[in-house]
Amino acid sequence: MPTVLAYHDVKEVKHWLASPRRKEIFEPIGCTNIRTFVDPQASKRVGLVMDVADMGRLEEFMKTKPAADAMEYDGVLPETLVILTQS
């Protein structure tokens, strides 16, 4: 099962950290062991690491309106999103 690292900027770090949306949207598509991070050098940059059962399913999901809605709710700035996969 590959591990994914994603990072991006957000409008409000405290809101993003407290949000339940990550678990609500990622767990049903097979993403587990979700861990969050905050960049101490950049005040609005955050990230997460998670194990992904099906990368294709995650990639397709990220193109959907529910994914966009969740990012909007969490204050994610989508243009800053970078997703890296374990090599």
For each residue, the residues with C-beta under 8 A, 3 or more apart:
1: 51 52 53
2: 51 52 55 85 86
3: 49 50 51 52 85 86
4: 31 49 50 51 52 55 58 83 84 85 86
5: 47 48 49 83 84 85 86
6: 47 48 49 50 81 82 83 84
7: 37 39 45 46 47 48 81 82
8: 45 46 47 76 77 78 80 81 82
9: 42 44 45 46 76 77 80
10: 13 15 16 44 45 46 74 75 76 77
11: 15 44 75 77
12: 15 16 75
13: 10 16 17 38 43 44 46
14: 17 18
15: 10 11 12 18 19 74 75
16: 10 12 13 19 36 46 74 75 76
17: 13 14 36 38 46
18: 14 15
19: 15 16 22 73 74
20: 23 24
21: 24 25 70 73 74
22: 19 25 26 34 36 48 70 74
23: 20 26 27 34
24: 20 21 27 28 70
25: 21 22 28 29 61 66 67 70
26: 22 23 29 31 34 50 58
27: 23 24 30 31 32 34
28: 24 25
29: 25 26 54 57 58 61
30: 27 52 53 54 57 58
31: 4 26 27 34 50 51 52 53 58
32: 27 50 51 53
33: 49 50 51
34: 22 23 26 27 31 48 49 50
35: 48 49 50
36: 16 17 22 46 47 48
37: 7 46 47 48 49
38: 13 17 45 46 47
39: 7 42 45 46 47
40:
41: 45
42: 9 39 45
43: 13
44: 9 10 11 13 77
45: 7 8 9 10 38 39 41 42 80
46: 7 8 9 10 13 16 17 36 37 38 39
47: 5 6 7 8 36 37 38 39
48: 5 6 7 22 34 35 36 37
49: 3 4 5 6 33 34 35 37
50: 3 4 6 26 31 32 33 34 35
51: 1 2 3 4 31 32 33
52: 1 2 3 4 30 31 55 58
53: 1 30 31 32 57
54: 29 30 57 58
55: 2 4 52 58 59 85
56: 59 60
57: 29 30 53 54 60 61
58: 4 26 29 30 31 52 54 55 61 62
59: 55 56 62 63
60: 56 57 63 64
61: 25 29 57 58 64 66 67
62: 58 59 67 83
63: 59 60 67
64: 60 61 67 68
65: 68 69
66: 25 61 69 70
67: 25 61 62 63 64 70 71
68: 64 65 71 72 78
69: 65 66 72 73
70: 21 22 24 25 66 67 73 74
71: 67 68 74 76 78 81
72: 68 69 75 76
73: 19 21 69 70
74: 10 15 16 19 21 22 70 71
75: 10 11 12 15 16 72
76: 8 9 10 16 71 72 80 81
77: 8 9 10 11 44 80 81
78: 8 68 71 81
79:
80: 8 9 45 76 77
81: 6 7 8 71 76 77 78
82: 6 7 8
83: 4 5 6 62
84: 4 5 6
85: 2 3 4 5 55
86: 2 3 4 5
87:
